[in-house]
Amino acid sequence: MYRKILITTDGSAVSCNTARAGVHFAQQMGAEAVLLFVAPDYQYPVYVEIVPPAYPSEDEYRSAMARTGAGHLQPVLEEAARCAVAAQPLVAFADSAALKIVEVAESEHCDLIFMGSHGRSGWGQLILGSVTNKVLSHTSKPVLVHRLIKDPAV
């Protein structure tokens, strides 16, 4: 049914648990996985004329965030290896995580996007926004939303 599944994580315990569930789903489907962490784009200081010495350069920032993303993807990659699921880790940069998820799903020719929902509803969802809702409204691909009933132990 699905041959290539995009599995997202933001590095949180809930998201990591969801990504592992995505790996198990990929195993059941006999699919390969693209594991994605989206880091925020570099933000130039507002006071561009005088950059503080402690402010990281764009290269330093991107390198640090690539390492951070790889660290968040590592446990999911290990789970994929345990489950014998072919997995490709990918760290991307974007101002909008949702739009980058949709873009990567297209460019990697994924059949399904597997992502989590923190279970927020009502005012919490309106105030915090929802990457999942934005993905659902911007993609024509199927999206499987995995919802944990309770937070995993950290």
Backbone bond lengths (Angstrom), bond angles and torsions (degrees), N, CA, C in turn:
res aa  C-N    CA-C-N  psi(-1)  N-CA   C-N-CA  omega(-1)  CA-C   N-CA-C  phi
1 M - - - 1.446 - - 1.533 110.48 -
2 Y 1.349 116.91 -57.79 1.467 120.79 177.09 1.524 108.27 -112.87
3 R 1.320 116.62 134.10 1.460 121.05 -179.42 1.524 112.57 -103.93
4 K 1.334 116.03 -31.07 1.467 120.47 -177.46 1.524 108.68 -140.93
5 I 1.327 115.86 121.17 1.464 121.50 -174.07 1.525 109.41 -117.64
6 L 1.329 116.15 129.53 1.459 121.74 174.17 1.523 107.68 -87.49
7 I 1.333 116.12 122.36 1.459 122.14 -179.64 1.524 107.37 -117.72
8 T 1.331 116.63 123.87 1.460 120.85 -175.36 1.523 111.37 -105.76
9 T 1.327 114.78 153.49 1.462 120.97 171.79 1.518 108.74 -147.80
10 D 1.328 116.05 147.91 1.465 120.66 174.81 1.524 110.89 -109.33
11 G 1.337 116.31 4.20 1.450 120.75 177.65 1.511 115.11 94.19
12 S 1.323 117.91 -11.87 1.464 119.98 178.57 1.529 109.75 -72.78
13 A 1.335 116.36 162.61 1.467 120.71 179.80 1.529 110.82 -61.08
14 V 1.326 116.95 -41.80 1.468 120.85 179.80 1.523 110.06 -63.40
15 S 1.320 116.41 -45.88 1.457 121.30 -178.68 1.529 111.80 -66.00
16 C 1.314 116.99 -37.96 1.470 120.81 178.53 1.526 110.13 -65.29
17 N 1.325 117.09 -41.08 1.463 121.02 176.59 1.527 110.50 -62.48
18 T 1.315 116.11 -41.56 1.463 120.91 177.98 1.523 110.74 -63.22
19 A 1.326 116.73 -42.71 1.469 120.47 179.97 1.528 110.56 -62.81
20 R 1.319 116.63 -39.56 1.472 119.61 176.71 1.527 110.60 -63.43
21 A 1.328 116.49 -39.78 1.469 119.89 176.44 1.528 109.51 -62.73
22 G 1.336 116.73 -36.47 1.456 121.02 176.87 1.518 112.05 -62.92
23 V 1.320 116.81 -38.29 1.463 121.28 177.05 1.529 109.84 -63.47
24 H 1.334 116.76 -43.49 1.466 120.13 178.74 1.527 111.16 -64.37
25 F 1.330 116.26 -36.44 1.462 120.61 176.30 1.530 109.97 -64.86
26 A 1.332 116.46 -43.88 1.466 120.59 177.95 1.530 110.47 -60.61
27 Q 1.319 116.55 -39.47 1.466 120.79 177.97 1.534 110.26 -61.19
28 Q 1.321 116.79 -45.21 1.470 120.98 179.41 1.519 111.80 -63.04
29 M 1.330 116.41 -33.48 1.464 120.99 -178.85 1.529 112.18 -84.94
30 G 1.321 116.65 -11.77 1.460 120.06 -174.82 1.519 110.97 69.71
31 A 1.327 116.20 32.30 1.466 121.91 -175.44 1.525 110.83 -105.03
32 E 1.322 114.90 160.67 1.458 119.92 170.36 1.523 107.81 -92.27
33 A 1.340 115.78 165.89 1.461 119.92 -175.97 1.522 111.57 -128.13
34 V 1.316 114.76 144.47 1.459 122.36 168.29 1.524 104.65 -110.73
35 L 1.332 116.54 118.76 1.462 122.29 -177.62 1.518 108.59 -99.10
36 L 1.331 116.89 121.37 1.467 120.50 -171.24 1.522 112.89 -121.88
37 F 1.338 114.63 132.18 1.463 123.05 168.71 1.521 106.21 -120.92
38 V 1.336 117.38 126.50 1.462 121.34 179.22 1.527 108.44 -106.59
39 A 1.320 115.42 118.83 1.464 122.11 177.82 1.526 109.22 -96.68
40 P 1.321 117.03 148.53 1.469 118.96 176.89 1.527 110.80 -65.07
41 D 1.319 116.18 146.75 1.462 121.06 175.35 1.530 109.98 -63.09
42 Y 1.306 115.24 156.43 1.467 122.00 176.73 1.519 109.13 -62.91
43 Q 1.308 116.10 136.87 1.470 121.10 178.32 1.524 108.89 -109.98
44 Y 1.311 116.36 117.69 1.455 120.03 177.13 1.520 108.78 -70.88
45 P 1.332 116.41 145.73 1.468 118.26 179.42 1.520 110.47 -63.64
46 V 1.316 114.88 148.55 1.463 120.64 -178.86 1.527 109.78 -64.39
47 Y 1.304 116.06 -33.73 1.458 122.72 -177.61 1.537 108.67 -95.21
48 V 1.312 116.59 66.50 1.465 123.28 -172.44 1.533 112.74 -57.60
49 E 1.329 118.36 -30.79 1.458 120.39 -177.82 1.530 111.51 -62.56
50 I 1.341 116.67 -35.21 1.464 120.69 -177.34 1.524 107.96 -127.00
51 V 1.325 116.46 99.16 1.460 121.06 179.26 1.526 108.06 -88.80
52 P 1.332 117.54 122.53 1.464 119.44 179.59 1.530 110.73 -60.11
53 P 1.327 117.30 145.10 1.471 120.29 -177.00 1.530 112.92 -61.87
54 A 1.313 118.30 -27.90 1.467 121.14 -178.60 1.528 112.15 -82.35
55 Y 1.319 117.77 -8.93 1.459 121.12 -177.73 1.528 109.03 -74.46
56 P 1.342 118.04 127.42 1.476 118.97 -177.13 1.531 111.76 -70.33
57 S 1.321 114.59 149.39 1.461 119.16 174.13 1.531 107.86 -73.44
58 E 1.307 116.06 168.19 1.464 119.46 178.94 1.526 110.80 -61.67
59 D 1.330 117.38 -41.06 1.470 120.92 178.94 1.526 111.45 -63.29
60 E 1.337 116.46 -43.30 1.467 120.44 178.31 1.523 110.72 -62.13
61 Y 1.335 116.11 -43.73 1.465 120.83 179.77 1.530 110.66 -61.97
62 R 1.314 116.27 -49.31 1.466 120.31 -177.53 1.535 110.77 -62.36
63 S 1.306 116.47 -39.78 1.461 120.66 178.80 1.533 110.61 -64.73
64 A 1.320 116.97 -44.81 1.472 121.11 179.36 1.529 111.06 -64.05
65 M 1.326 116.66 -42.28 1.468 119.69 -179.02 1.534 111.04 -71.02
66 A 1.315 117.67 -32.60 1.471 120.63 176.15 1.530 109.44 -64.44
67 R 1.341 116.95 -41.49 1.473 120.26 176.58 1.522 111.13 -65.16
68 T 1.328 116.65 -41.69 1.466 121.15 178.47 1.522 110.29 -61.95
69 G 1.315 116.56 -47.47 1.464 121.06 178.88 1.516 112.12 -60.51
70 A 1.334 116.29 -43.41 1.472 120.55 178.34 1.526 110.05 -61.90
71 G 1.330 116.31 -37.89 1.464 120.16 177.26 1.520 112.20 -64.34
72 H 1.327 116.92 -39.47 1.471 120.85 178.46 1.527 111.23 -70.32
73 L 1.317 117.02 -31.39 1.466 120.78 -178.98 1.533 112.58 -81.44
74 Q 1.325 117.34 -22.40 1.460 121.35 -174.32 1.532 114.15 -55.84
75 P 1.352 120.27 -48.56 1.467 118.35 179.82 1.534 112.81 -63.90
76 V 1.308 116.86 -30.74 1.470 120.51 178.42 1.522 109.50 -72.89
77 L 1.318 115.77 -38.83 1.467 121.35 176.44 1.528 110.54 -63.39
78 E 1.316 116.93 -39.98 1.466 121.31 177.08 1.525 111.20 -64.84
79 E 1.327 116.41 -39.55 1.463 120.51 176.89 1.519 110.60 -63.72
80 A 1.320 116.68 -39.99 1.468 121.01 177.55 1.527 110.37 -62.23
81 A 1.329 117.07 -41.20 1.463 120.58 178.74 1.535 109.98 -63.70
82 R 1.343 117.23 -42.66 1.474 120.84 178.00 1.523 112.04 -61.70
83 C 1.326 115.43 -33.33 1.475 120.70 -177.80 1.529 112.13 -92.38
84 A 1.307 117.40 1.89 1.471 122.73 -178.22 1.533 111.78 58.29
85 V 1.333 115.25 41.08 1.465 121.71 176.94 1.530 107.48 -104.62
86 A 1.323 116.75 123.88 1.466 120.58 175.84 1.523 107.89 -65.58
87 A 1.338 115.99 124.43 1.461 119.70 -175.73 1.519 110.76 -135.40
88 Q 1.323 114.63 137.97 1.460 122.45 178.40 1.530 108.08 -115.14
89 P 1.349 117.90 113.49 1.466 119.65 177.62 1.523 110.54 -78.76
90 L 1.324 116.39 144.37 1.456 120.56 -177.67 1.524 109.10 -146.70
91 V 1.333 116.62 126.70 1.462 122.66 173.36 1.521 106.50 -109.01
92 A 1.324 116.09 125.75 1.466 120.92 -179.32 1.528 108.92 -123.21
93 F 1.319 116.07 160.35 1.465 122.13 179.37 1.518 109.11 -120.69
94 A 1.337 116.29 135.24 1.465 120.20 179.54 1.518 110.36 -166.50
95 D 1.324 115.55 153.97 1.462 120.42 172.71 1.528 110.08 -73.72
96 S 1.314 116.73 -32.87 1.461 121.62 179.76 1.523 109.36 -116.40
97 A 1.338 115.78 109.11 1.470 120.29 179.36 1.527 110.42 -60.24
98 A 1.320 116.96 -41.06 1.467 120.51 -177.26 1.519 111.78 -61.64
99 L 1.319 116.88 -46.92 1.466 119.60 -179.18 1.519 111.29 -67.30
100 K 1.336 117.58 -33.57 1.469 120.50 177.77 1.528 109.91 -68.79
101 I 1.323 117.89 -37.75 1.467 121.47 177.31 1.528 109.53 -60.92
102 V 1.321 116.72 -45.86 1.465 121.28 179.23 1.527 109.83 -63.16
103 E 1.322 117.23 -43.68 1.466 121.76 -179.55 1.536 111.31 -62.75
104 V 1.332 117.02 -44.28 1.469 120.69 -179.83 1.521 110.53 -66.41
105 A 1.328 117.44 -39.81 1.472 120.46 177.92 1.523 109.98 -58.40
106 E 1.327 116.60 -39.75 1.468 120.81 178.27 1.519 111.60 -69.91
107 S 1.333 116.49 -50.85 1.461 119.84 -174.42 1.529 112.79 -67.56
108 E 1.327 117.36 -28.32 1.461 121.29 179.32 1.538 112.20 -92.56
109 H 1.328 116.62 1.29 1.465 123.02 178.42 1.534 112.09 57.70
110 C 1.333 115.09 45.55 1.465 120.33 178.72 1.530 109.93 -79.16
111 D 1.330 115.46 145.14 1.466 121.55 179.17 1.528 111.80 -88.08
112 L 1.336 116.56 -20.49 1.465 121.76 -173.03 1.517 108.99 -152.09
113 I 1.330 115.44 145.66 1.462 121.43 171.73 1.525 106.42 -109.30
114 F 1.329 116.40 124.43 1.463 122.49 179.78 1.519 106.97 -112.12
115 M 1.332 116.14 116.18 1.460 119.53 -178.07 1.510 111.08 -146.71
116 G 1.295 115.44 167.68 1.454 120.42 -175.48 1.507 113.66 -99.11
117 S 1.311 113.05 166.25 1.450 122.46 171.28 1.515 105.80 -129.88
118 H 1.283 116.79 132.55 1.457 119.42 179.89 1.522 110.94 -78.36
119 G 1.327 117.36 1.81 1.449 120.49 176.24 1.509 114.25 78.87
120 R 1.323 117.43 13.41 1.464 119.14 178.44 1.520 109.31 -74.54
121 S 1.313 114.76 145.79 1.455 118.06 176.85 1.524 108.59 -145.04
122 G 1.301 115.63 175.06 1.461 120.48 176.78 1.512 112.14 59.89
123 W 1.345 115.98 -135.05 1.461 121.55 -176.16 1.515 111.82 -62.94
124 G 1.331 118.21 -37.53 1.461 121.05 179.57 1.515 111.42 -56.94
125 Q 1.315 116.64 -40.18 1.460 120.75 -179.78 1.528 110.29 -69.41
126 L 1.326 116.69 -39.45 1.466 119.92 -179.03 1.519 111.50 -68.69
127 I 1.322 116.44 -41.94 1.451 120.33 -177.15 1.527 110.69 -71.79
128 L 1.320 117.57 -46.21 1.457 121.25 -174.74 1.522 113.00 -82.95
129 G 1.327 117.59 -21.10 1.455 120.11 -173.84 1.513 108.95 75.29
130 S 1.291 117.36 169.81 1.450 119.79 -177.92 1.516 110.06 -146.46
131 V 1.327 115.37 115.27 1.465 119.97 177.08 1.521 109.02 -60.17
132 T 1.328 116.05 -39.98 1.463 120.16 -179.26 1.523 110.82 -60.10
133 N 1.321 117.56 -46.74 1.466 120.43 179.20 1.526 111.44 -62.15
134 K 1.320 117.10 -38.41 1.465 120.42 179.51 1.525 110.65 -67.12
135 V 1.334 116.56 -40.00 1.466 119.36 177.00 1.519 109.46 -62.59
136 L 1.333 116.44 -46.56 1.463 120.42 -179.80 1.524 111.74 -57.49
137 S 1.321 116.93 -35.42 1.469 119.00 -177.26 1.522 113.95 -85.68
138 H 1.355 117.71 -10.89 1.460 119.67 -177.35 1.525 115.12 -113.17
139 T 1.313 118.20 -1.31 1.462 119.12 -178.57 1.524 110.80 -119.79
140 S 1.312 114.19 152.44 1.466 119.31 173.48 1.530 109.80 -100.56
141 K 1.331 116.17 -3.76 1.466 120.61 179.24 1.523 109.65 -79.94
142 P 1.331 116.71 154.15 1.461 118.52 175.43 1.527 110.34 -67.01
143 V 1.324 115.86 142.86 1.464 122.58 178.64 1.519 107.65 -124.35
144 L 1.330 116.41 123.40 1.456 120.81 174.95 1.522 106.35 -99.13
145 V 1.331 116.27 117.03 1.462 121.78 -178.55 1.517 108.18 -99.16
146 H 1.308 115.31 116.26 1.467 122.38 179.91 1.530 107.52 -96.41
147 R 1.312 116.04 127.46 1.459 119.51 -178.30 1.519 109.36 -121.56
148 L 1.346 115.01 122.55 1.459 119.60 174.12 1.514 108.55 -83.23
149 I 1.319 115.71 137.22 1.467 119.81 179.68 1.528 110.54 -74.59
150 K 1.329 117.57 -36.96 1.467 120.16 176.67 1.519 109.24 -135.14
151 D 1.334 115.59 155.14 1.456 120.26 179.64 1.523 110.01 -65.09
152 P 1.326 116.96 139.85 1.458 119.58 176.01 1.524 110.47 -71.89
153 A 1.307 116.16 158.28 1.464 119.86 175.43 1.512 108.02 -66.47
154 V 1.313 116.61 134.14 1.462 120.64 -176.39 1.504 111.00 -82.03
